[in-house]
């Protein structure tokens, strides 16, 4: 009889220790991701690769903080929605990406949470699925509005490229151009003034708030594609049911394959169409073989109320204004 409370205390102590260890993992991943995004931000803003001084790293700080701000908003949107519906979920796992020469170095591959208990119905599924992209979208808006409202003068780009206005600028160099989106273009027109120097899409990556805002929209759009267990898949499945979701998901996959195939032909045959992106073909491959096209069923399915349906349509609108058929254009 005396051993029971001792065993109970030991068990409680073990659980607390495991919980602390799990929290430590999240914190360590966050800190590593902060370092990798700081390095990435310094590379993009200075146009050089390390080693860096503390002053150079300071220039990468706005990039690191703003991209972590967007990712944190997105993932905690999911997390708090899960808590609201009493679905057990982990804290966000931030995914660092080390600087590798020859790769797009955004410093991170995003963040994820993992649910640890079943989602009881499509209402909970909808709330958890939609909360992430909507929260992340709001964070992107904040970053982009700040970025366009506080654009530095032309001297900023001249510090990085002193020959920027030279007729021979860029000759013989590889050029990276980010693809426009409806929202990015709208905010640029709305928040900049005539005569003001506004960086073209070939130079946006030197401007940390514009770049992270663009990247946030790119990630949001990828997650809102209505396929399988992506956020968009959760939303469309919860709104319309399995049959309609499967039809929409199939059409979405065909669009991705088409854009990917055109982009691959364009880059391989040097057609200079500047339409499509080979990466969409790879993303379609991941969706088909790993994430799957169909959405797994939930135990209970109920019609969503008008407010949730309106929010679902807004989330799909976010996909439309955040999606770029050609997110990256590389010319040699």
C-alpha positions as CSV (number, residue, x, y, z in Angstrom):
1,X,0.0,0.0,0.0
2,X,2.9,2.4,0.7
3,X,4.3,1.8,-2.7
4,X,1.3,3.1,-4.7
5,X,1.7,6.8,-4.0
6,X,5.5,6.4,-4.6
7,X,4.7,4.8,-8.0
8,X,2.1,7.5,-8.8
9,X,4.6,10.3,-8.0
10,X,7.3,8.6,-10.1
11,X,4.9,8.3,-13.0
12,X,3.8,12.0,-12.7
13,X,7.5,13.0,-12.6
14,X,8.2,10.9,-15.7
15,X,5.4,12.5,-17.6
16,X,6.5,16.0,-16.6
17,X,10.1,15.2,-17.7
18,X,8.8,13.9,-21.1
19,X,6.7,17.0,-21.5
20,X,9.7,19.2,-20.8
21,X,11.8,17.2,-23.2
22,X,9.1,17.7,-25.9
23,X,8.9,21.4,-25.3
24,X,12.7,21.6,-25.4
25,X,12.6,20.0,-28.9
26,X,10.3,22.7,-30.1
27,X,12.4,25.5,-28.6
28,X,15.6,24.0,-30.1
29,X,14.1,23.7,-33.6
30,X,12.8,27.3,-33.3
31,X,16.3,28.6,-32.3
32,X,18.0,26.6,-35.1
33,X,15.4,27.9,-37.6
34,X,16.0,31.5,-36.3
35,X,19.7,31.0,-37.1
36,X,19.2,29.5,-40.5
37,X,16.7,32.2,-41.5
38,X,19.0,34.9,-40.2
39,X,21.8,33.5,-42.4
40,X,19.3,33.3,-45.4
41,X,18.1,36.9,-44.7
42,X,21.7,38.1,-44.7
43,X,22.5,36.3,-48.0
44,X,19.4,37.8,-49.7
45,X,19.8,41.3,-48.4
46,X,23.5,41.7,-48.9
47,X,23.8,39.6,-52.1
48,X,26.9,37.8,-50.7
49,X,27.5,34.5,-48.9
50,X,29.4,34.4,-45.6
51,X,31.3,34.6,-43.4
52,X,29.4,37.5,-42.0
53,X,30.1,40.2,-39.5
54,X,27.7,41.1,-36.8
55,X,26.7,44.2,-38.7
56,X,25.9,42.1,-41.8
57,X,23.9,39.6,-39.7
58,X,21.9,42.6,-38.3
59,X,20.7,43.2,-41.8
60,X,19.3,39.7,-42.0
61,X,17.3,40.2,-38.8
62,X,14.2,41.7,-40.3
63,X,14.0,38.8,-42.7
64,X,14.3,36.2,-39.9
65,X,11.8,37.9,-37.6
66,X,9.2,38.5,-40.2
67,X,9.3,35.0,-41.7
68,X,9.1,33.4,-38.2
69,X,6.2,35.8,-37.4
70,X,4.3,34.5,-40.4
71,X,5.0,30.9,-39.7
72,X,4.1,31.3,-36.1
73,X,0.8,32.9,-36.8
74,X,-0.1,30.2,-39.3
75,X,0.8,27.2,-37.0
76,X,-0.7,28.7,-33.8
77,X,-3.9,29.3,-35.8
78,X,-4.1,25.5,-36.2
79,X,-3.0,24.9,-32.6
80,X,-5.5,27.2,-30.9
81,X,-8.3,25.9,-33.1
82,X,-7.4,22.3,-32.1
83,X,-7.4,23.3,-28.4
84,X,-10.8,24.9,-28.9
85,X,-12.2,21.6,-30.1
86,X,-10.3,19.6,-27.5
87,X,-8.2,17.9,-30.1
88,X,-4.8,17.2,-28.7
89,X,-2.0,18.7,-30.8
90,X,1.7,19.3,-30.6
91,X,3.3,22.8,-30.5
92,X,4.7,23.8,-33.9
93,X,7.8,22.0,-35.2
94,X,9.8,24.6,-37.0
95,X,11.8,23.1,-39.9
96,X,15.2,24.7,-40.5
97,X,16.9,24.6,-43.9
98,X,20.7,25.1,-43.9
99,X,22.4,27.3,-46.5
100,X,23.3,25.1,-49.4
101,X,25.0,26.6,-52.5
102,X,22.9,26.3,-55.6
103,X,19.6,26.1,-53.7
104,X,16.9,28.7,-53.0
105,X,17.8,29.3,-49.4
106,X,14.8,30.6,-47.5
107,X,16.3,29.3,-44.3
108,X,13.3,27.2,-43.5
109,X,10.9,24.6,-45.0
110,X,8.0,25.9,-42.9
111,X,6.5,24.5,-39.7
112,X,4.0,21.9,-38.8
113,X,1.9,20.7,-35.9
114,X,0.7,17.2,-35.4
115,X,-2.7,16.2,-34.0
116,X,-2.5,13.4,-31.4
117,X,-6.2,12.6,-31.1
118,X,-9.0,12.0,-33.6
119,X,-10.8,15.0,-35.1
120,X,-14.5,14.3,-34.1
121,X,-16.3,15.9,-37.0
122,X,-16.0,18.1,-40.1
123,X,-16.8,21.2,-38.1
124,X,-13.7,20.8,-36.0
125,X,-11.8,19.7,-39.1
126,X,-12.9,22.9,-40.9
127,X,-11.9,25.2,-38.0
128,X,-8.5,23.6,-37.5
129,X,-7.8,23.6,-41.3
130,X,-8.9,27.1,-42.0
131,X,-7.4,28.8,-38.9
132,X,-3.8,28.3,-40.1
133,X,-4.0,29.9,-43.6
134,X,-6.3,32.7,-42.5
135,X,-4.0,33.6,-39.6
136,X,-0.9,33.3,-41.8
137,X,-2.6,35.4,-44.5
138,X,-3.2,38.2,-41.9
139,X,0.5,38.0,-40.9
140,X,1.5,38.3,-44.6
141,X,-0.7,41.3,-45.0
142,X,0.9,43.0,-42.0
143,X,4.4,42.3,-43.3
144,X,3.7,43.4,-46.9
145,X,1.8,46.6,-45.9
146,X,4.7,47.5,-43.7
147,X,7.2,46.6,-46.4
148,X,5.5,48.6,-49.2
149,X,4.8,51.6,-46.8
150,X,8.5,51.8,-45.7
151,X,10.4,51.1,-48.9
152,X,14.0,52.5,-48.7
153,X,15.2,54.9,-51.3
154,X,17.2,54.0,-54.4
155,X,20.5,54.3,-52.4
156,X,19.6,51.0,-50.8
157,X,19.8,48.9,-54.0
158,X,22.9,50.9,-55.0
159,X,24.6,49.8,-51.9
160,X,24.1,46.2,-53.0
161,X,24.5,46.7,-56.8
162,X,26.5,49.9,-57.4
163,X,26.1,49.3,-61.2
164,X,22.3,48.8,-61.0
165,X,21.5,51.6,-63.5
166,X,24.3,50.7,-65.8
167,X,23.2,49.5,-69.3
168,X,25.3,46.4,-68.8
169,X,23.8,45.5,-65.4
170,X,23.0,41.8,-65.2
171,X,24.6,40.8,-68.5
172,X,26.0,37.3,-68.3
173,X,24.5,36.7,-64.9
174,X,21.8,34.3,-63.7
175,X,18.6,36.3,-63.0
176,X,16.0,35.2,-60.4
177,X,12.6,36.7,-60.8
178,X,9.7,36.1,-58.4
179,X,6.3,35.6,-59.9
180,X,3.6,38.2,-59.3
181,X,0.4,37.5,-57.5
182,X,-2.9,39.4,-57.6
183,X,-2.5,40.5,-54.0
184,X,1.2,41.5,-54.2
185,X,0.5,43.6,-57.4
186,X,-2.5,45.2,-55.7
187,X,-0.6,46.2,-52.6
188,X,2.3,47.5,-54.7
189,X,0.0,49.8,-56.7
190,X,-2.0,50.9,-53.6
191,X,0.9,51.7,-51.3
192,X,3.6,53.1,-53.5
193,X,3.7,56.6,-55.0
194,X,4.3,57.8,-58.6
195,X,8.0,58.5,-59.1
196,X,9.0,56.4,-56.1
197,X,11.6,53.7,-56.7
198,X,9.8,50.3,-56.4
199,X,12.0,47.2,-56.8
200,X,11.1,45.0,-59.8
201,X,10.4,41.4,-59.1
202,X,14.0,40.6,-60.1
203,X,15.2,42.5,-57.0
204,X,12.5,41.9,-54.5
205,X,14.6,39.3,-52.6
206,X,16.9,42.2,-51.4
207,X,13.9,43.7,-49.5
208,X,13.3,41.5,-46.5
209,X,9.6,42.4,-45.7
210,X,8.6,42.2,-49.4
211,X,10.4,38.9,-49.8
212,X,9.0,37.3,-46.6
213,X,5.5,38.6,-47.4
214,X,5.8,37.1,-50.9
215,X,7.1,33.8,-49.5
216,X,4.3,33.7,-46.9
217,X,1.7,34.0,-49.7
218,X,3.5,31.3,-51.7
219,X,3.4,28.9,-48.7
220,X,-0.2,29.8,-48.0
221,X,-1.2,29.1,-51.6
222,X,0.6,25.8,-51.6
223,X,-1.2,24.8,-48.4
224,X,-4.6,26.0,-49.6
225,X,-4.6,23.8,-52.8
226,X,-7.7,21.7,-52.1
227,X,-6.1,18.3,-52.2
228,X,-6.0,15.5,-49.6
229,X,-5.0,16.6,-46.1
230,X,-3.6,20.0,-47.1
231,X,-5.3,22.9,-45.4
232,X,-7.3,23.5,-48.5
233,X,-8.3,19.9,-48.6
234,X,-9.6,20.1,-45.0
235,X,-11.6,23.2,-45.9
236,X,-13.2,21.9,-49.1
237,X,-13.9,18.5,-47.7
238,X,-15.6,20.0,-44.6
239,X,-17.7,22.4,-46.7
240,X,-18.9,20.1,-49.5
241,X,-18.2,16.5,-48.5
242,X,-16.2,13.7,-50.0
243,X,-17.6,13.5,-53.5
244,X,-17.3,17.2,-54.3
245,X,-13.9,17.4,-52.7
246,X,-12.6,14.5,-54.8
247,X,-13.8,16.2,-58.0
248,X,-12.2,19.6,-57.0
249,X,-9.0,17.8,-55.9
250,X,-8.7,16.0,-59.2
251,X,-9.1,19.2,-61.2
252,X,-6.6,20.9,-59.0
253,X,-4.1,18.1,-59.6
254,X,-4.6,18.3,-63.3
255,X,-3.9,22.1,-63.2
256,X,-0.7,21.5,-61.2
257,X,0.5,18.8,-63.6
258,X,-0.3,21.2,-66.6
259,X,1.6,24.1,-65.0
260,X,4.5,21.9,-64.1
261,X,4.7,20.3,-67.5
262,X,4.6,23.6,-69.3
263,X,7.2,25.0,-66.9
264,X,9.4,22.0,-67.5
265,X,9.1,22.4,-71.3
266,X,9.8,26.1,-71.1
267,X,13.0,25.7,-69.1
268,X,14.2,22.6,-71.0
269,X,13.6,23.9,-74.5
270,X,14.2,27.5,-73.6
271,X,10.9,28.6,-75.1
272,X,10.9,31.8,-73.0
273,X,7.2,31.5,-72.3
274,X,7.7,32.5,-68.6
275,X,4.6,30.5,-67.7
276,X,4.4,27.5,-65.4
277,X,7.0,26.1,-63.1
278,X,8.6,22.7,-63.0
279,X,8.3,22.7,-59.2
280,X,4.5,22.3,-59.5
281,X,5.1,18.9,-61.2
282,X,7.2,17.8,-58.2
283,X,4.6,19.2,-55.8
284,X,1.9,17.2,-57.6
285,X,4.1,14.1,-57.3
286,X,4.3,14.6,-53.5
287,X,0.6,15.2,-53.2
288,X,-0.4,12.1,-55.2
289,X,2.0,9.6,-53.7
290,X,2.5,10.9,-50.1
291,X,-0.3,13.3,-49.1
292,X,-2.9,11.6,-51.3
293,X,-5.6,13.2,-53.4
294,X,-8.7,11.9,-51.4
295,X,-9.4,13.2,-48.0
296,X,-9.9,10.5,-45.3
297,X,-13.4,10.4,-43.8
298,X,-14.3,11.9,-40.4
299,X,-16.6,10.1,-37.9
300,X,-19.4,12.7,-38.1
301,X,-20.3,15.0,-40.9
302,X,-22.7,18.0,-40.4
303,X,-23.7,20.9,-42.7
304,X,-21.6,24.0,-41.9
305,X,-23.3,27.2,-40.7
306,X,-23.4,30.3,-42.9
307,X,-20.4,32.0,-41.1
308,X,-18.2,29.0,-41.6
309,X,-19.2,28.7,-45.2
310,X,-18.4,32.4,-45.8
311,X,-15.0,31.9,-44.1
312,X,-14.4,28.9,-46.3
313,X,-15.1,30.9,-49.5
314,X,-12.8,33.6,-48.2
315,X,-10.0,31.0,-47.6
316,X,-10.5,29.9,-51.3
317,X,-10.3,33.5,-52.3
318,X,-7.0,33.8,-50.4
319,X,-5.7,30.9,-52.6
320,X,-6.7,32.8,-55.8
321,X,-5.0,36.1,-54.9
322,X,-1.9,34.4,-53.4
323,X,-1.2,31.8,-56.1
324,X,1.4,32.4,-58.8
325,X,1.4,30.0,-61.8
326,X,5.0,30.9,-62.3
327,X,6.5,31.6,-58.8
328,X,10.1,31.5,-60.0
329,X,11.6,32.6,-63.3
330,X,15.3,31.9,-63.8
331,X,17.1,33.2,-66.8
332,X,20.7,32.7,-67.8
